[in-house]
Amino acid sequence: MRRIEITALVLISALILFRLFAGMQLHVILRILLVLISIFYMWFGFFLFTKMTVTDLSCSNKRKNLSPMKITGSITAGFIYSLSFIAIIHTLDFYKGMHFLPGLAFFLNLGVLGIVFFIFFMKKEKDPFFIQFIKRSSVMVVLFMIILLTPVGKRLAILYKDHPGFIEAYTAYMEDPDNPEKLNHLREERSAFR
C-alpha cells in the first residue's frame, strides 16, 4: 500500500510541476490521478495507516494491536486526505467550491495536526502511528495555505497563461454568475481541456 501511495504522490507532484511550468498537455492525466488517489485514501486509508492487510484482520494476535483510536483515526484521516485531493482538483480547474473546499481541507488538516500534538502532549510519547499523520497533514496545510493566500487572478495567470479565453470566460462569469450565457461560455472553455 505504501508503495502505491508514494508512487502516486510522486507522479502527481511531477504532473503539478509540469502543469505549472509547461502547460495543459497532461492536465487530464493529472485529474485522473488526483481522483484515483482520492479514492485510494477513502477506501484503503484504514489499511494504509494501520499497516494491516485483509488477512491480518482474521488473525486475533494482529487485531490486538488495533485500538478504537487507531481504527477511528485511520478511517478519518483517509477521508480528510481524500477530500484534500478533491479540493486540489477544484482549485486547478476553478470549479464552484474552489474557495470553500481548500479552506475546509486546510482546517481539517490543521485539526489533524492539533489532535496529534495534543495526543503527544498527553501521552508524553510519540507513537509512529500518529507521526505519519504529521508528515501528510503538514504538507497539506502548507499547500492549502499557499493556495488560499494566492489571489484568484494570480492563480488564473499562472495556471492558464496560455489560455486567455478561459481567463476571460471565468472573469466574466464571476462578475455575473447568474447569467446563463456566461456560464455556458465558461463550460465551453473548460471543456476544451478534457
Residue pairs with C-beta under 8 A, 6 or more apart in sequence:
1 44
1 47
1 48
2 48
4 40
5 37
5 40
5 48
8 33
8 36
8 37
8 40
9 37
11 33
12 30
12 33
12 34
12 37
15 26
15 29
15 30
15 33
16 30
18 25
18 26
18 30
19 26
19 27
19 30
19 92
19 159
20 158
20 159
23 162
24 162
24 163
24 193
27 92
27 193
28 193
28 194
30 92
31 89
31 92
31 93
34 85
34 86
34 88
34 89
35 85
35 86
35 89
37 85
38 82
38 83
38 85
38 86
38 89
39 82
41 48
41 78
41 79
41 81
41 82
41 85
42 78
42 79
42 82
43 78
44 78
45 74
45 75
45 77
45 78
45 79
45 81
45 82
46 52
46 71
46 74
46 75
46 78
47 53
47 54
48 74
48 78
49 70
49 73
49 74
49 77
49 78
49 129
49 132
49 133
50 66
50 70
50 71
50 74
50 129
52 62
52 66
56 62
56 63
57 63
70 129
73 129
73 130
73 133
77 112
77 133
77 136
80 105
80 108
80 109
80 112
80 137
81 136
81 140
83 101
83 104
83 105
83 108
84 105
84 108
84 109
84 140
84 144
86 101
87 98
87 101
87 102
87 104
87 105
87 144
88 102
88 143
89 95
90 96
90 97
90 98
90 101
90 102
91 98
91 101
91 102
91 147
91 155
92 159
93 190
93 193
94 155
94 156
94 170
94 190
102 144
102 147
102 148
103 144
103 148
105 140
105 144
106 140
106 141
106 144
106 145
106 148
109 137
109 140
109 141
109 144
110 137
110 141
112 133
112 137
113 133
113 134
113 137
113 138
113 141
116 130
116 133
116 134
116 137
119 127
119 130
120 126
120 130
147 155
152 174
156 166
156 167
156 170
156 171
157 167
160 166
160 167
163 189
163 192
163 193
165 189
166 186
166 189
166 190
166 192
166 193
169 182
169 185
169 186
169 188
169 189
169 190
170 186
170 189
172 182
172 185
172 186
173 179
173 182
173 183
173 185
173 186
175 182
176 182
177 183
